Amino acid sequence: MAISDETVKRAIPWALAILVAAAVVWYEIPGSNQFTPEQSAIPKKWQFKASARITGALALADDGTLYAASEDGFVYALDSSGKLLWKFEAGPMAGGPAIGADGTIYVSNEKQQIYAIDRSGTQLWMTGGGPYADQNTGNTAAAIDSKYLYTFWRGSLRALGLHDGSAEWWAGVGFKNFASVTILPNSLVVYPGVGRVEAVGSEGKTTWEYPAPNPPTTVDTLLANNGHPRSGNFWLESGIAVATDGTMYAGAGDARLVGLSSDGGYLWEFKTKPGSVNRATPVIAEDGTIYFASGDGSLYALNADGTQKWSLDTRAASVATPMLAADGTIYVANGGWLIAVSPEGKILAQVPLDAGVDSSPTLAPDGTIYVASLAGKITAFAGTHGRLMNSPWPKFQGDLANSGRAPSW
């Protein structure tokens, strides 16, 4: 049957409308529409499935072994091809592993039992246990140096000897908010106290607190408050990123990113959208730029003085900490996407994720991106932007091992 010229004319506007709508769907990338079809994919290499969600950060050993801790109670060790090497039952875990210099893996379960596991998946020791399971979240993490594992245990910060897990000293009393332990370049250990940030030196002696207690904490003030220090008004929501000079950046309550000096002095604050909770730790590039993924659904770039360079709409709130690749690319994994962003704030590539991501991703030396989801899936993506950036704080807890230790620059 022949089609009249009039029918064709009427059909053209509809066809154009359909093509435009399809183009909008294809090009609708968070914060911009400069994508081309050739840029739109980050290729998937392989996928491994645990039996419950993973919220803690992934850790990557020097030999390429990837470690993940799951709420199904197992620590998983995978090789670079996604093959399961072993799994170790430690009880349900929300936080991620940390790796020592000798390759020992340290994890804490939801009962705050702390395990040390060797490279073959054999238990070396176990210690701890307590009633503070609500402290164990995906963004709560220990820190480790050559002598101790610094971790929360029964309401206090404990320094556990790496050899046998014995508690050498402890600091702090009371509930800690969602945040992590950090080791500064001067070796002070910084952790979230009761409404304040506290720094302790050797033997757990307090060096400074922000904000400083008023009146100062004494035996009398502790006794008057049932043995607990008086609460401050500064509650951390994220881990702490540490710059070359020891300056600290962290997400705090009231939709803020706050800068503190190396001795605990207040420097500045940057406000995100009202009501947002900033639980992803900031990261710091080689040039000192601070990047952080906010609970308001934006990726921000700030100068070292807290002024904004740019922001990008990532279309979903972020809990996982971004990471920086060698060429300056920022990788962001959030509730729906894995996105590669240029240092200028332009989308380079993206791929949809089949479940939300709270677990902070990691980056292999060959550029492979590892992401773990709330569906318990660990996925390897082929990256093209190089290994982890050699900068003061390029990912969650500072390095591939999740040591939480700032290098001495």
Secondary structure, 3 states (H helix, E strand, C coil): CCCCHHHHHHHHHHHHHHHHHHHHHHHCECCECCCCHHHCCCCEEEEEECCCCCCCCCEECCCCCEEEECCCCEEEEECCCCCEEEEEECCCCCCCCEECCCCCEEEECCCCEEEEECCCCCEEEEEECCCCHHHCCCCCCCEECCCEEEEEECCEEEEEECCCCCEEEEECCCCCCCCCCEECCCCCEEEECCCCEEEECHHHCEEEEECCCCCCCCHHHHHHCCCCCCCCCCCEEEEEEECCCCCEEEEECCCEEEEECCCCCEEEEEECCCCCCCCCCCEECCCCCEEEECCCCEEEEECCCCCEEEEEECCCCCCCCCEEECCCCEEEECCCEEEEECCCCCEEEEEECCCCCCCCCEECCCCCEEEECCCCEEEEECCCCCCECCCCECCCCCCCCCCCECCCC
